[in-house]
């Protein structure tokens, strides 16, 4: 196999023919970090030993990575609960929704959490929070004045 063939197929395709090409995640999690650390320990020079400061620095990086991932999970959970709380405040309110170019108006009957997403049920149909265009209290639509004074009543002559 020539170099141009390897370059066009990718390094992993050339190394193991008949397998799917590897698509990197661009993320290193704690499992990948531990695998790298274990490989370093396994293949280190037995006569030279390891540098203790580098090992301690790598363990500190691993601990920091784990805490950042835990913080990210906590923030994600907190954001989901905040969306659920916001959605629950919409129950009983009039909403205007954009459903693929069509405008839908109605009263929010209930809010539910489906697969981590908040859904509003309006007129028996579920909608997502990002489809909301307008929120109002029932009966809060502005009255259109009919008389010249703008009071809503026709003036007597």
C-alpha positions as CSV (number, residue, x, y, z in Angstrom):
1,X,0.0,0.0,0.0
2,X,1.4,3.4,-1.0
3,X,1.6,6.5,1.1
4,X,-1.0,8.3,-1.0
5,X,-3.4,5.4,-0.3
6,X,-2.8,5.6,3.4
7,X,-3.3,9.4,3.4
8,X,-6.6,9.0,1.5
9,X,-7.9,6.2,3.7
10,X,-6.7,7.5,7.1
11,X,-4.1,6.1,9.5
12,X,-6.5,3.8,11.3
13,X,-7.9,2.3,8.1
14,X,-4.4,1.5,6.9
15,X,-3.3,0.0,10.2
16,X,-6.3,-2.4,10.4
17,X,-7.9,-3.2,7.1
18,X,-11.5,-4.2,7.1
19,X,-12.4,-2.1,10.2
20,X,-14.3,1.2,10.3
21,X,-12.4,4.4,10.3
22,X,-12.0,5.9,13.8
23,X,-13.8,9.2,14.5
24,X,-12.2,11.0,17.4
25,X,-14.5,12.5,20.1
26,X,-12.2,15.5,20.8
27,X,-12.8,14.8,24.5
28,X,-10.6,13.1,27.0
29,X,-12.6,11.7,30.0
30,X,-11.3,10.3,33.2
31,X,-11.2,6.8,31.7
32,X,-8.9,7.9,28.9
33,X,-6.7,9.8,31.3
34,X,-6.4,6.7,33.5
35,X,-5.5,4.6,30.5
36,X,-2.7,7.0,29.5
37,X,-1.4,7.0,33.1
38,X,-1.5,3.2,33.3
39,X,0.4,3.0,29.9
40,X,3.0,5.4,31.2
41,X,3.6,3.3,34.3
42,X,3.6,0.1,32.3
43,X,6.1,1.2,29.8
44,X,8.4,3.3,31.9
45,X,12.1,2.6,32.1
46,X,12.6,0.1,35.0
47,X,16.1,1.3,35.7
48,X,15.3,5.0,35.5
49,X,12.1,4.9,37.5
50,X,9.6,7.7,37.3
51,X,9.8,11.3,38.2
52,X,7.7,11.7,41.4
53,X,6.8,15.3,40.7
54,X,5.4,14.4,37.2
55,X,3.4,11.6,38.7
56,X,1.9,13.9,41.4
57,X,1.2,16.6,38.8
58,X,-0.7,14.0,36.7
59,X,-2.7,12.8,39.7
60,X,-3.6,16.4,40.5
61,X,-4.7,17.0,36.9
62,X,-6.8,13.8,37.1
63,X,-8.4,15.0,40.3
64,X,-9.1,18.4,38.8
65,X,-10.6,16.8,35.7
66,X,-12.9,14.6,37.8
67,X,-14.1,17.6,39.9
68,X,-14.8,19.6,36.8
69,X,-16.9,16.8,35.3
70,X,-18.8,16.5,38.6
71,X,-19.4,20.2,38.6
72,X,-20.6,20.1,35.0
73,X,-23.1,17.3,35.8
74,X,-24.4,19.3,38.8
75,X,-24.8,22.4,36.7
76,X,-26.6,20.4,34.0
77,X,-29.0,19.0,36.6
78,X,-29.6,22.4,38.1
79,X,-30.4,23.9,34.7
80,X,-32.9,21.1,34.0
81,X,-34.7,21.8,37.3
82,X,-34.7,25.5,36.6
83,X,-36.3,24.9,33.2
84,X,-38.9,22.6,34.8
85,X,-39.7,25.3,37.4
86,X,-40.1,27.9,34.7
87,X,-42.3,25.5,32.7
88,X,-44.5,24.8,35.8
89,X,-45.1,28.6,36.2
90,X,-46.6,28.6,32.7
91,X,-49.5,26.2,33.6
92,X,-52.8,28.1,33.3
93,X,-51.2,30.9,31.1
94,X,-52.0,31.8,27.5
95,X,-49.1,31.2,25.2
96,X,-48.5,31.8,21.5
97,X,-46.3,29.2,19.9
98,X,-44.5,28.9,16.6
99,X,-45.0,25.4,15.2
100,X,-43.0,25.3,12.0
101,X,-44.3,28.6,10.6
102,X,-47.9,28.2,12.0
103,X,-48.9,30.2,15.0
104,X,-50.7,28.3,17.8
105,X,-52.4,29.9,20.7
106,X,-53.8,28.3,23.7
107,X,-53.8,27.7,27.5
108,X,-50.9,25.6,28.9
109,X,-52.6,22.5,30.3
110,X,-49.6,20.8,31.9
111,X,-45.8,20.6,31.7
112,X,-43.9,17.4,31.5
113,X,-40.3,16.3,31.5
114,X,-39.7,13.9,28.6
115,X,-36.2,12.5,28.0
116,X,-34.6,15.5,29.7
117,X,-36.6,18.0,27.7
118,X,-39.4,20.2,29.0
119,X,-42.6,20.0,27.1
120,X,-45.6,22.3,27.4
121,X,-49.0,20.6,26.6
122,X,-51.2,23.2,24.8
123,X,-54.6,22.1,23.4
124,X,-53.5,18.5,23.9
125,X,-50.3,18.8,21.8
126,X,-46.8,18.9,23.3
127,X,-44.5,21.8,22.4
128,X,-41.0,22.6,23.4
129,X,-40.0,25.7,25.4
130,X,-38.1,27.2,22.5
131,X,-41.3,27.4,20.4
132,X,-42.8,30.0,22.8
133,X,-43.3,33.5,21.3
134,X,-45.6,35.1,23.8
135,X,-46.9,34.5,27.3
136,X,-49.9,36.1,28.9
137,X,-52.4,35.7,31.7
138,X,-55.9,34.5,30.7
139,X,-58.1,37.5,29.9
140,X,-55.1,39.9,29.6
141,X,-55.5,40.7,25.9
142,X,-55.6,44.4,25.3
143,X,-58.9,45.9,24.5
144,X,-59.2,47.8,21.2
145,X,-60.7,51.3,21.7
146,X,-63.8,51.9,19.7
147,X,-64.6,55.6,20.4
148,X,-62.4,58.7,19.6
149,X,-61.6,59.2,23.3
150,X,-60.0,55.7,23.5
151,X,-62.1,54.7,26.5
152,X,-63.6,51.7,24.8
153,X,-67.1,53.2,24.8
154,X,-68.7,55.2,22.0
155,X,-69.2,58.8,22.9
156,X,-72.6,60.4,22.9
157,X,-73.3,63.3,20.6
